[in-house]
């Protein structure tokens, strides 16, 4: 899987989307991500992630 290391926190959503699609293509196109873990450092606290998870 690709690297999740990014220089800026605002690059997190783009990296997440790319890896999400990669995992779904490797497994099953109908596969869904049902949980996501975070260290609460702020990467997931933006409008892009909020929209995606809603």
VOLO-403780 format. One record per residue (C-alpha): residue in three letters; x, y, z; residue number from 1. Coordinates in steps of 0.001 Angstrom, whole numbers, plus 500000, padded with zeros to 6 digits. Example, Ala and Ser with C-alpha at 12.3 -4.5 7.8 and 13.67 -1.06 7.14 Angstrom:
<recs>
> ALA  512300  495500  507800  1;
> SER  513670  498940  507140  2;
</recs>
This chain:
<recs>
> UNK  500000  500000  500000  1;
> UNK  501168  503545  499365  2;
> UNK  502820  505735  501911  3;
> UNK  500616  507751  504227  4;
> UNK  503466  510095  505180  5;
> UNK  502611  513592  504037  6;
> UNK  504291  516953  504457  7;
> UNK  501027  518733  505258  8;
> UNK  497891  517611  507075  9;
> UNK  495718  518945  504249  10;
> UNK  497142  516218  501977  11;
> UNK  495585  513507  504154  12;
> UNK  492214  513277  502434  13;
> UNK  493704  512846  498968  14;
> UNK  495999  510068  500248  15;
> UNK  493065  508438  502064  16;
> UNK  490893  508469  498927  17;
> UNK  493617  506910  496767  18;
> UNK  494303  504146  499269  19;
> UNK  490594  503575  499908  20;
> UNK  490012  502957  496195  21;
> UNK  493079  500714  496012  22;
> UNK  491889  498535  498905  23;
> UNK  488383  498271  497462  24;
> UNK  489752  497259  494046  25;
> UNK  492045  494637  495599  26;
> UNK  489265  493096  497678  27;
> UNK  485807  493489  496223  28;
> UNK  484205  496450  494496  29;
> UNK  481271  496174  496913  30;
> UNK  483581  496206  499963  31;
> UNK  483020  499046  502382  32;
> UNK  485333  500543  504963  33;
> UNK  483434  500235  508223  34;
> UNK  485919  501740  510667  35;
> UNK  488879  504061  510686  36;
> UNK  491389  504627  513474  37;
> UNK  492918  507977  514235  38;
> UNK  495505  509347  516634  39;
> UNK  493385  512523  516876  40;
> UNK  496133  514791  515560  41;
> UNK  493727  516659  513298  42;
> UNK  494219  514986  509915  43;
> UNK  490639  513743  509850  44;
> UNK  489079  516953  511127  45;
> UNK  488222  518755  507914  46;
> UNK  485237  519231  505623  47;
> UNK  486428  516655  503066  48;
> UNK  486464  513825  505601  49;
> UNK  483214  514977  507189  50;
> UNK  481463  514926  503810  51;
> UNK  482975  511546  502912  52;
> UNK  481851  509879  506150  53;
> UNK  478382  511433  506158  54;
</recs>
